[in-house]
Amino acid sequence: MKAAVIHAPGKITCDNTEDPGIKESTDVILKVTSTAICGSDLHIYSGGFPQPKPMILGHEFMGIVEEVGRDVKNLKKGDRVVVPFPIACGSCFFCNSDLPVHCENSNHEHYGPEGGLIDQKGGGLFGYTDLYGGYDGGQAQFVRVPYADIGPRKVPDSLTDEQVLFLTDIFPTGYSGVDWAEVKGGETVVIFGAGPVGIMAAKSAWLRSAGRVIIVDTLQYRLNKAVVAANCETILWTDAEEVVEKIRAKTQGRGADVCIEAVGFEPDRNIVDRAKALINFEKGSIKVLEACMSAVRRGGIVSVLGVYPTFYDNFPVGQFFDKGITLRGGQAVVHKHIDKLLQYVIDGKIVLDDIITHRLPLTEVAHAYDIFKNKKEDCVKVVLDPWA
């Protein structure tokens, strides 16, 4: 089959690889009909997340069931499904606590309670390095899906792939940020990052009856897309202090009720930011998280959706304490929300495919990663066709 294989930082190619096979009786093999590149994939592509050997990437995918393990009860060959990006067994303590991303059984080699740098990580994830289970991802023509009775959701034939594809990750992730922030109605929600997750967070804030939604980004074309797709206010990031002051000016000097961090540890950085990270022996930067901590009001909530894989000595714990901030974050609990969110799509309460800017064949995956990472061609979201 054809598959997108990462070989080294910055080197991803469309290779001919072995077809996946059933390994456990609870597996299915999925023929992938649509897949997408996520901002989290870029952390592997850039080398921010180490992957020592070649691996098929991709955790946003859907398709048609091709082969079924003997103990799978809920699916049959020919079913069309969308697949959550976390791999969950459905029966452990965390799965039973609506925390499937912390599944105790899906990451056999590197799972643990510590949440360390290179060991004791969370549950398995598709296409997300050996640290998270070593599962091949879905940027391929076929993919093995473990615990197939737990994750995949059947989708109506009346909906296109693109209408439901983002139920795999970015829509539930954006929604999780709003849910963690306990948005009940009327709040001012400020989202840092106008990428796919940030825009989905904005859409989700409106679903939860936010009073005002503002998105911050460093690139005007991404803000323009956010206005069209999520009907929100925007602030162009030129300087962190200036952005915070603008947010306070819009909120009677208090700050936002909610700040959602949708950027992560690899924001746009100048030479000073890079020197600071080098001196502190840190990977990337927490500059966007620091801006969220400043921009949120006293007693407010900061939700962190951007990925942070390491520790940072300069975390503003004094500010966190003095302002009484609630801080939530992590990988999204997709299984908890996906059924409700699918129904929103079916009912026409939300549109997901309006963020797509590029549709390319899987054979052009190297070009797709390049334009997505380097923000060329006004790229916001790339969908790949494995069969084109």
C-alpha angles and dihedrals in degrees: 000000000000116000140167106246125190110215101170138339107306094008117102123150139177103248137179105246138169117282112250119250138203109277101168130031090243094058131103128195112227127205100220114226098173135013136170141205115246129202087243089062088061091064088063092041091053094046094247088123109042120231111177099192136034115287138174108246132208137092100182107080145122137182150129125311108250103173132014131209115234095250097049109114107172102050137054135185111288097029113136112223145171116219128216113231096234117077110225132179094209096221111066127095094269096044088052089050094057090255101112094155086070094053111161095212108046101068103054100172105038109024122124149133097256102070090217131178100258103006143028093048130160130271126311123290129193114256094350108125132277089284089072100045103293093253116162112242136232103258084107142079092260135018136186112237115199123205087022095178090060108046116028119082123202114237129207118258088230090072124072122230092253092054092060107021094097092060083084093074127321099059095046089042093053090045092049090057091054092043092051087051089057093230106188102164140303098034126138106238120193117193121197109210128040095210123115095286093046092051091048089051089053092050089048092050089058090049087057092049099252113182096221134008123199126180124201123201141152095232125067095207091059091049089051090054090049091054092052097042101036106020093229139143117256141211122195110223112230099144131004096231092049092050092050091049091051091052092049090048089056093049106049090267094296103099132236122317089225133020120191118198108211100162111069134194097325106063124152103289136189126213092271092055091049093048090050091054091048093051092048093046088237131144114234120330143286092210093121093048089050089053090052091052090053096042097050118088124246108283090017131133130248117198116196116207097154115096121257113180101176145036128275124204094200098060107145097241092153091057090045090055099041094049095042092231122181110220121197131167150127140111112334120262092231097170090058094058108023099093093051092045092049088055090053088057093046091050092049093242092129139024119212107174097066091088094064112111101164134039113186139163116257088245088071094055094123090057091044093055091046096054093042096049096041095039095236126161090020088287117185104155133005124204117194127208110212093198103045 
